[in-house]
Amino acid sequence: MWIAGNWKDYEVLDTSKGEKLERWGNYLLVRPDPQVIWDTPREHKGWHQKNGHYHRSKKGGGEWEFFSLPQQWSIAYKPDTPEALTFQLKPFSFKHTGLFPEQAANWDWFSEKIRSSKRPVKILNLFAYTGGATLAAAKAGAAVTHVDASKGMVGWAKENARSSGLENAPIRWIVDDCVKFVEREIRRGNHYDAIIMDPPSYGRGPKGEIWKIEDAIFPLIQLCTQLLSQEPLFFLVNSYTTGLAPAVLTYMLATALKQFQGKVDAQEIGLPVSSTGLILPCGASGRWEAQ
């Protein structure tokens, strides 16, 4: 398992009864987590000192309950280092805050790949959300094309770029359906040295296009291989869908990228839980890298 263990401003304090207690900077949130199927005593005092609680509805969705939580605040990753990033947070629909902290395990991996490559690196980041991977790659020295179908998410990512001192970094911001953008880039003859994708389990494009990961992910990986440069650096696929086990990600990447010289590894990714010393699983990632 790959563990995002370098956070100081974020921490999973405890987990119990379908929920996790998290510290986001100076604020405590309780949010649902489908992986937390255990019923353990809630002994951590933070359960009773929370600043926000997302209540899942039995009918689907849910709503936030707030206790002295600001509308927006920020946290940093690796502050006081050359890799420092700052993210603006705000609770919004369906329990999210605008950041998936477990992805830092992937940020650290590909940032080192970029820095050690000793050459200009062009990266395509699909389903790029609020820009965590985009900013980590840009901070490591890459030129990034950031693509997301949500105009609001791309605007939020730009805000994070400004907060991280990357407002002038070589980042191309694109609001578009990811599959259609890839098809256009192929027609244009554009190429990238690395591709990152973090697709949702289910979603809709700007014109109502339905995305279902089990049906769409392998064709998209295959399509993206046409965008890779002659000497690609890496290809990263992340999945929150429990049905896409690490072995499935390994098989898809190894099959789709067999024409390139490289190796594939896939693992669960996770976050340390400070009260127990155990690891909370948070999906899986597949990594192809050049050899």
C-alpha positions in Angstrom: 0.0 0.0 0.0 1.2 3.5 -0.8 0.6 5.8 2.2 0.3 9.6 2.2 2.2 10.1 5.4 3.9 13.5 4.9 1.0 15.7 5.9 1.2 18.1 8.8 -1.9 20.2 8.2 -4.1 17.2 7.6 -4.8 14.1 9.8 -7.2 11.3 10.1 -7.8 11.2 13.9 -10.2 8.3 14.2 -12.7 6.2 12.3 -15.8 4.4 13.5 -19.4 3.5 12.4 -19.1 4.6 8.8 -17.4 7.9 9.5 -14.0 9.4 9.8 -12.9 12.2 12.1 -10.4 14.5 10.3 -8.3 17.5 11.2 -8.0 20.0 8.3 -5.6 22.6 9.7 -7.3 24.0 12.8 -10.7 22.5 12.1 -12.3 19.1 12.8 -14.7 17.5 10.3 -16.7 14.3 10.5 -17.5 12.8 7.1 -18.9 9.5 6.0 -16.6 6.9 4.5 -17.9 3.6 3.0 -14.7 1.8 3.9 -15.3 2.3 7.7 -17.5 -0.8 8.3 -16.2 -1.3 11.9 -18.0 -0.3 15.0 -15.3 0.9 17.5 -15.7 3.1 20.6 -15.5 6.8 19.8 -13.1 7.7 22.5 -11.3 10.6 20.7 -12.5 13.9 22.1 -12.6 15.3 18.6 -15.9 13.5 17.9 -17.5 16.0 20.4 -15.5 19.1 19.3 -16.2 18.9 15.5 -16.5 22.1 13.4 -18.5 20.4 10.7 -20.4 17.2 10.2 -21.7 15.8 6.9 -24.8 13.7 7.4 -25.5 11.1 4.8 -29.2 10.7 3.9 -30.8 7.3 3.5 -32.4 8.6 0.3 -29.0 9.5 -1.2 -26.9 12.6 -0.9 -26.9 14.4 2.5 -26.2 17.8 4.0 -23.6 19.6 6.2 -24.1 20.7 9.8 -21.7 23.4 10.8 -20.3 24.4 14.2 -18.1 27.6 13.9 -16.5 26.6 10.6 -15.5 29.4 8.2 -16.8 29.4 4.6 -13.2 28.9 3.4 -9.8 28.3 4.8 -6.4 26.9 3.7 -3.9 24.2 4.5 -0.4 23.5 3.2 1.4 20.5 2.0 5.1 20.3 2.8 5.2 23.9 4.1 8.6 25.6 4.3 10.1 23.4 1.5 10.6 23.9 -2.2 7.7 21.6 -2.8 5.2 23.6 -0.7 1.6 23.7 -1.9 -1.3 25.6 -0.5 -4.9 24.6 -1.0 -8.1 26.6 -0.4 -10.8 24.4 1.2 -14.5 24.9 1.5 -17.2 22.3 2.3 -19.5 21.7 -0.6 -22.0 19.2 -2.0 -21.6 15.5 -1.3 -19.3 15.7 1.6 -16.2 17.0 -0.2 -13.8 19.8 0.8 -12.0 20.3 -2.5 -9.0 18.0 -1.8 -8.2 14.3 -1.6 -5.2 14.2 0.8 -4.4 10.6 0.1 -3.3 11.7 -3.4 -0.2 13.2 -1.9 1.3 9.6 -2.1 1.1 10.0 -5.9 2.2 13.6 -5.9 5.5 12.6 -4.2 6.1 9.8 -6.6 5.6 11.6 -9.9 7.3 14.8 -8.6 10.5 12.8 -8.1 10.1 11.3 -11.6 9.8 14.8 -13.1 12.7 16.3 -11.2 15.0 13.4 -11.9 14.2 13.3 -15.6 16.5 16.2 -16.3 14.4 17.2 -19.4 11.4 19.3 -20.2 8.2 17.3 -19.3 4.7 17.9 -20.7 1.9 16.4 -18.6 -1.8 15.9 -19.3 -3.9 15.8 -16.2 -7.5 14.5 -16.9 -10.4 14.9 -14.5 -8.1 17.3 -12.8 -10.6 18.6 -10.2 -9.1 21.4 -8.0 -5.6 20.9 -9.2 -3.7 18.9 -6.5 -1.8 16.8 -9.1 -1.5 19.8 -11.5 0.2 21.9 -8.9 2.5 19.2 -7.6 3.7 18.5 -11.2 4.1 22.2 -12.0 6.0 22.8 -8.8 8.4 19.9 -9.8 9.0 21.7 -13.1 6.6 20.3 -15.6 4.3 22.1 -18.1 0.8 20.9 -17.4 -2.5 20.8 -19.3 -5.3 20.7 -16.7 -8.6 19.4 -18.0 -11.9 19.2 -16.2 -15.5 19.4 -17.3 -16.5 21.7 -14.4 -15.8 25.4 -14.9 -16.1 25.9 -11.1 -13.5 23.2 -10.4 -11.1 24.8 -12.9 -11.6 28.2 -11.3 -10.9 26.6 -7.9 -7.7 25.0 -9.2 -6.6 28.4 -10.5 -7.2 29.8 -7.0 -5.0 27.0 -5.5 -2.3 27.8 -8.1 -2.2 31.5 -6.9 -2.1 30.4 -3.3 0.8 28.1 -4.1 2.8 30.8 -6.0 2.2 29.1 -9.3 0.0 31.7 -11.0 2.7 32.2 -13.7 3.6 28.5 -14.0 3.2 26.9 -17.5 -0.3 25.5 -16.8 -2.9 25.4 -19.6 -6.4 25.4 -18.0 -9.1 23.6 -20.1 -12.8 23.3 -19.3 -13.9 20.4 -21.5 -15.2 16.8 -21.5 -12.0 14.7 -21.0 -12.7 12.1 -23.7 -13.5 14.7 -26.4 -10.5 16.8 -25.5 -8.2 13.7 -25.9 -9.8 12.9 -29.3 -9.1 16.5 -30.4 -5.5 16.4 -29.2 -4.9 13.3 -31.2 -6.3 15.0 -34.3 -4.1 18.0 -33.6 -1.0 15.8 -33.3 -0.1 16.9 -29.8 1.9 14.6 -27.5 2.7 14.4 -23.8 5.5 12.8 -21.8 3.1 11.7 -19.0 -0.6 11.4 -18.4 -2.5 11.5 -15.1 -6.1 10.6 -14.7 -8.4 10.5 -11.7 -11.8 9.7 -13.1 -15.0 9.6 -11.1 -16.9 6.4 -10.6 -19.9 8.0 -12.3 -20.5 11.4 -13.8 -21.9 13.5 -16.5 -20.1 15.8 -19.0 -21.0 19.4 -19.7 -23.6 18.3 -22.3 -25.0 15.4 -20.3 -22.6 12.7 -21.4 -22.7 9.8 -19.0 -19.4 8.5 -17.6 -19.3 5.1 -15.9 -15.8 4.1 -15.0 -16.1 0.3 -15.5 -17.3 0.9 -19.1 -15.2 3.9 -20.0 -11.8 3.6 -18.3 -10.0 1.1 -20.5 -11.0 2.7 -23.8 -9.8 6.0 -22.5 -6.5 4.6 -21.4 -6.1 3.1 -24.9 -7.0 6.4 -26.5 -4.5 8.3 -24.3 -1.6 6.1 -25.4 -1.9 7.8 -28.8 -0.9 11.1 -27.1 2.2 9.8 -25.5 5.6 11.0 -26.7 8.2 8.6 -28.1 9.9 8.4 -24.7 7.0 8.7 -22.1 7.9 9.1 -18.5 4.9 7.8 -16.7 1.1 7.0 -16.8 -0.9 7.3 -13.6 -4.5 6.1 -13.1 -6.3 6.5 -9.8 -9.6 4.9 -8.9 -12.0 5.2 -5.9 -14.2 2.4 -7.3 -13.8 -0.7 -5.1 -14.4 -2.9 -8.1 -11.2 -1.7 -9.8 -8.7 -3.6 -7.7 -5.0 -3.0 -8.1 -4.6 -6.1 -10.2 -7.3 -4.7 -12.6 -5.4 -1.4 -12.9 -2.1 -3.4 -13.5 -3.7 -5.5 -16.2 -5.2 -2.5 -18.0 -2.0 -0.4 -18.0 0.2 -3.3 -18.9 -2.1 -4.2 -21.8 -2.6 -0.7 -23.1 1.1 0.4 -22.9 2.7 -2.8 -24.0 4.4 -1.0 -27.0 6.4 1.0 -24.6 9.4 -0.1 -22.5 8.3 0.1 -18.9 6.9 -1.5 -15.8 3.6 -1.4 -14.0 2.8 -1.4 -10.3 -0.5 -0.9 -8.6 -1.4 -0.7 -4.9 -4.1 0.5 -2.6 -3.5 4.1 -1.3 -4.2 5.0 2.2 -4.0 7.5 5.1 -2.6 6.9 8.6 -5.1 7.0 11.4 -3.4 8.6 14.4 -5.5 7.1 17.1 -4.9 3.5 16.1 -1.7 3.5 14.1 -3.6 1.7 11.3 -4.2 2.7 7.7 -7.5 3.8 6.2 -7.8 2.5 2.6 -8.7 5.2 0.1 -8.9 3.5 -3.3 -6.2 2.3 -5.6 -3.7 3.7 -8.1 -1.9 2.1 -11.0 1.5 3.5 -12.1 3.3 2.8 -15.4 6.8 4.1 -15.6 9.5 4.0 -18.2 12.5 1.6 -17.7 
